[in-house]
Amino acid sequence: MRGILYFLLFLLVVFGILYVLTGWSYSDGERAGTVSKFSRRGFVFKTYEGVLNVGGFSGETGSLTPQYFDFSVKDEAVAAQITQAVKTGQRVTLHYEEKILKLPWNGDTKYYITNVEVIGPPQQPYGANPNYPGGQPQGYPQPQTQPQTQQPAAPDQQTVPADSTL
């Protein structure tokens, strides 16, 4: 009987440690940028994985260098919001939790997205803004050309045949 009690106590301790390592949030925060890749992948466990292009300025070189943030998503509703933001090209703020340990059925990264905020309106396609050169007004009907009708010549004007020899 004592052996079963020790075994149950051992299992309780192991499951407690696993819960703390995988369920407890080590840190949380926000990252803003444009989602450049978002997919559902995996051999056995299908998970949502994505890459956020945070952008950034390099103090060493004085140039813009892309910075990427890899993340995983567990919630279907959050995944649908991110998919919509990818389709429209909108900037997003991703709220995430970082776990100490990752398990294969939770995702490929230690960063799990818990909430999504969309920043600003969707991007317009190139040439859609009339305020820039080459831009065309959107939503307005295009002017239609009227077919030209031949008007009779005025009595005091004579029609001259066209010269066909060149």
C-alpha positions in Angstrom: 0.0 0.0 0.0 2.8 2.3 0.8 4.4 1.7 -2.6 1.2 2.8 -4.4 1.0 6.0 -2.3 4.6 6.9 -3.2 3.9 6.2 -6.9 0.8 8.4 -6.9 2.8 11.1 -5.1 5.6 10.8 -7.7 3.0 11.1 -10.5 1.5 14.2 -8.9 4.9 15.9 -8.6 5.7 15.0 -12.2 2.4 16.4 -13.6 2.7 19.5 -11.4 6.2 20.2 -12.8 4.9 19.7 -16.4 2.0 22.0 -15.7 4.3 24.7 -14.4 6.7 24.3 -17.3 4.0 24.3 -20.0 1.0 26.0 -18.6 2.5 28.8 -16.5 3.5 32.0 -18.4 7.1 32.9 -18.0 6.6 36.3 -19.6 4.0 38.1 -21.7 4.1 41.1 -23.9 3.1 42.6 -27.3 4.8 42.9 -30.7 3.6 45.0 -33.6 4.2 44.5 -37.3 3.0 42.9 -40.4 2.4 39.1 -40.5 4.4 37.9 -43.5 3.7 34.1 -43.1 0.9 32.2 -41.4 0.2 28.5 -41.9 -1.2 25.4 -40.3 1.4 22.7 -40.3 2.8 19.6 -38.6 3.2 15.9 -39.3 1.1 14.5 -36.4 -0.1 17.6 -34.5 -1.4 20.4 -36.8 -0.6 23.8 -35.3 -0.8 27.4 -36.5 2.6 28.9 -37.0 3.5 32.4 -38.2 6.2 35.0 -38.7 5.7 38.7 -37.8 7.9 41.2 -39.6 8.6 43.7 -36.8 10.9 45.8 -38.9 13.5 48.0 -37.2 16.4 50.3 -37.3 20.0 49.1 -36.9 22.0 51.4 -34.7 25.3 49.8 -35.9 24.8 50.2 -39.6 22.3 53.1 -39.7 19.9 51.2 -42.0 16.6 49.5 -41.8 16.9 45.8 -41.2 14.0 43.4 -40.9 13.5 41.7 -37.6 11.3 38.6 -37.5 9.2 37.1 -34.6 8.1 33.5 -34.8 5.0 32.5 -33.0 2.4 29.8 -32.5 -1.4 30.0 -32.1 -3.6 27.6 -30.2 -7.0 29.4 -30.5 -9.0 29.0 -33.7 -10.6 32.5 -33.3 -7.2 34.2 -33.0 -6.0 32.2 -36.0 -9.0 33.5 -38.0 -8.2 37.1 -37.1 -4.5 36.7 -38.1 -5.6 35.1 -41.4 -7.8 38.1 -42.2 -5.0 40.5 -41.4 -2.7 38.6 -43.7 -5.3 38.8 -46.5 -5.7 42.6 -46.1 -2.1 43.4 -45.4 -2.9 45.2 -42.2 -0.5 45.9 -39.4 -1.3 44.0 -36.2 -0.3 44.0 -32.5 0.1 40.5 -31.2 -0.3 39.8 -27.5 1.7 36.8 -26.5 2.7 34.6 -23.6 6.1 32.9 -23.5 6.3 29.4 -21.9 9.3 27.8 -20.4 8.9 24.5 -22.2 7.2 23.7 -25.5 5.5 20.4 -26.2 4.9 19.2 -29.8 1.1 19.4 -29.7 1.2 23.1 -28.6 3.3 24.4 -31.5 6.9 24.9 -32.7 7.7 28.0 -30.7 7.6 29.1 -27.0 5.5 32.2 -28.0 1.8 31.6 -28.0 -0.5 34.4 -29.3 -3.5 35.1 -27.0 -5.0 38.2 -28.6 -4.8 40.2 -31.8 -5.4 44.0 -32.4 -5.6 45.3 -35.9 -3.9 48.6 -36.5 -5.2 51.0 -39.0 -7.2 50.5 -42.2 -6.4 47.8 -44.8 -3.7 48.7 -47.3 -4.8 49.9 -50.7 -3.4 48.3 -53.8 -0.7 50.2 -55.7 -2.2 53.0 -57.8 -5.4 53.2 -55.8 -4.6 56.5 -54.0 -5.4 59.5 -56.3 -3.1 61.7 -54.2 0.0 60.1 -55.6 1.2 60.1 -59.2 -0.4 57.4 -61.2 -3.2 57.0 -58.7 -6.7 56.4 -59.9 -9.8 57.4 -58.0 -11.5 54.3 -56.7 -15.3 54.0 -56.5 -16.0 56.7 -59.0 -17.5 55.8 -62.4 -15.1 56.3 -65.2 -16.1 59.0 -67.8 -17.8 57.4 -70.7 -17.0 58.7 -74.2 -20.0 59.6 -76.3 -20.0 58.3 -79.9 -19.4 61.2 -82.2 -22.2 61.9 -84.7 -21.6 63.6 -88.0 -23.1 67.0 -88.1 -24.2 68.5 -91.4 -21.8 71.1 -92.8 -22.9 74.7 -92.6 -24.2 76.0 -95.9 -21.3 78.5 -96.2 -18.7 75.9 -95.6 -17.6 73.5 -98.4 -16.4 70.0 -97.7 -13.1 69.2 -99.3 -12.3 65.6 -100.1 -9.2 64.2 -98.4 -6.1 63.8 -100.5 -5.5 60.1 -100.9 -2.2 60.4 -102.7 0.9 60.6 -100.6 
